[in-house]
Amino acid sequence: MFYWFLKFLALGPLLKLIFRPWAEGTENVPREGAVILASNHLSYSDWLFMPLVIPRRVTFVAKAEYFETPGIKGWFQKKFFSGAGQVPIDRTSGSAAAGAIRTQLRLLSEGEVCGIYPEGTRSHDGKLYRGRTGVARLALEAQVPVIPVAVVNTDVIAPPGKVFGRFVRPGVRFGEPLDFSRYEGLQEDRFVLRAITDEIMYEVMRLSDQEYVDMYATDAKKRDKELRDAARAAAKDAAEDADDEPAAG
């Protein structure tokens, strides 16, 4: 109930009034039945705007720690995250990835809409990165369609490293459902999982008009940080060498 209160009475109308989000392809999201929404990930605000433009509840998995903070603060935090459509990862599984899939399989078996970010983390530079194959495994095990989704301009509203950027109209594009039933029973084949994931990411790229980079976002972030650190170190060395130069004359 709290989810619908936030979406239609409290937070949702306020976000619509302030940001006026637009949407395309909402007719591709079925009115009922389980489906996966596989989206690019530009900003922490993505999970607010994407569900806002369709009538159905969209559920994401989140770290269990968000639901386990003690005290009054923890109670409000748990209420907000659960009310905003997030559920904790099932930690009875061996890893966070396996726990996320286990949780999402349960939700899909109940006919829910599951939102997932195949990149695994937010893009730090606005580019679209290689998808993790968990989305493919989930689609095959649950035997449900995948709808590619592209959010637009959310990284302008809430850029990486900032709470707020500037006011623009965010948008969401929903592609046509992708059916992978032809691969039924092949969820343990890593080549099949990669092929499915790449097909999903191609459709997301087409919808978002982002530049695609064939590497994982986490690796790209690490590489870019190393390059920045190396550049700073080189600049520091150059400055120190300049200070050591004898004065002319």
Salt bridges, closest charged atoms under 4 A:
GLU24 OE1 - ARG173 NE 3.11
ASP46 OD2 - HIS41 ND1 2.81
GLU65 OE2 - ARG91 NH1 3.18
GLU68 OE1 - ARG91 NH2 3.17
ASP90 OD2 - ARG102 NE 2.68
GLU110 OE2 - ARG106 NH1 3.99
ASP125 OD2 - HIS124 NE2 3.63
GLU141 OE2 - ARG137 NH1 3.85
GLU188 OE2 - ARG137 NH1 3.09
ASP198 OD1 - ARG194 NH1 2.99
GLU199 OE1 - ARG182 NH2 3.15
GLU203 OE1 - ARG206 NH2 2.77
ASP214 OD1 - ARG130 NE 3.32
ASP224 OD2 - HIS124 NE2 2.61
ASP224 OD1 - ARG223 NE 2.94
ASP229 OD2 - LYS225 NZ 2.99
ASP229 OD1 - ARG232 NH2 2.46
